[in-house]
């Protein structure tokens, strides 16, 4: 039997900070949690004497982070393509694109993504800008939230998009005064161009998953829920990618896949979802959830609101955003999914979107199914009407927080606050109110929309600022009354998100639990809140095996 002893540090057990202690792992399971500075090596020695001792060097040992809402294949694909996630300005993006195109002269399309809307006036970059760096080949680059894409003139030409092209259902082309599309595609308009993008090979998808998994492990993430397992925004269904990786033994994380609900279909797709669940679910990958995207995003006016957006002068418009699924039909669909034994995972950004999700889950009998507990969750929750905050606990619906967004970055100050107005702006990301009302909090990143670093998100959840940002986002707390304490934030990203994935034997430090672990370089509970985000991952372990920085001793 192989034994690992992790000692000389402090412990967070998934629910509370324990102080100094050590953990003994044998054959992938935790067999002992010792509190205090006790010697544990002698008692842990296995009959054959095979013991690895890990010195925590005063750092924190915690259960591995579980990302409750992420797109690992998509994120990995962007990392191995034209990756714009490290830039912040128009000039930086254009320089990155130009360098990538020059380094890959034989690619028929320039693909990748990760740009921020706040870098461009009105959040809308232009084809004319892209044409200055890539004119000979089409370019298709989704933004960070993947609700929009930036294309050049060659891509619009190949797709046959011009002034006479109508806006598609659930989407629109950004247009100039003459009606000509200017190069930004919102929501459903992305598909008009994406259908012309060459198919991604299985080999590239496989490489993308491994790149994404490696990156997540480097940040202490040991498992996740992939929030779209289906064809979306030019991406093929990642279900087969996960299945191939697991069959090869390359999938080291435990992953739940949320099968995509096709909003252009109805109840007739439920048998297909059941069949795909059966085909995909074994080993470390289980497609036991269904993802419904109920609305869009606030920055482009597609998040579903109970009252209209404002214009730049503060006057009400006629736009209240989009409910991508008819709210009455959603109740029927939710009931059918519950009857089929699926967890339901809903994207809701606007207050109307959140209310429609809760109404549907209430009508379906949110917490129950024959034979068990489904653990439904609503993700993002940028705007929650105060009347709906208490309903999460009442219905047993988990609040899936992407906490990193709850700050005064340029996207918030330039593209959101002016169009919501003061009253609604104060309803944003109400994690504190949800927690005080008894809601179960879980956390995720939505990577590649934003960084998948759990410690960055935890920092913002606690301080409502962004670590390391010298501007307003890093110095002025956004709605500080909606902050949560560090224990709550850590619990949400460990035991909370493990719970949402139905892994009750993970996300905790306890005898018998799976030894999915993260070692941090310091104990953030011992330092000032403003330094939480400076914490770094030293090592990550899955079932007692080191997966970052690599298997075996350092």
Secondary structure, DSSP 8 states (H G I E B T S, - for coil): --EEEEEEEEEE-SSSEEEEEEEEEETTEEEEEEESS---HHHH--TT--EEEEE-TT-EEEE-EEEEEE-HHHHHHHHTSEE-TT--SHHHHHHHHHHHHHH-TT-SEEEEEEE-GGGSGGG---HHHHHTT--SSEEEEEETTSSEEEE-HHHHHHTT--TT----TTEEEEE-TTS-EEEEEEETHHHHHHTTS----HHHHHHHHHHHHHHHHHTTEEEEEEEEES-BTTB--THHHHHHHHHHT---SEEEEEEE--TT--GGGHHHHHHHHHHH-BTTEEEEEEEEE----GGGT-S--SS--B-TTS-B-S-----SS-HHHHHHHHHHHHHTT-EEEEEE-SHHHHHHHHHHHHHHTTTEETTEE---EEEE-SB--GGGTTHHHHHT-EEEE-GGG-S--HHHHHHTHHHH-HHHHTTBT-HHHHHHTT--EEE---TTSS---HHHHHHHHHHSS-TT--SHHHHS-SSGGG---HHHHHHIIIIIHHHHTT-TTSSS-STTSB--EEEESS-GGGS-GGGGGG--EEEEEETTEEEES-SS--
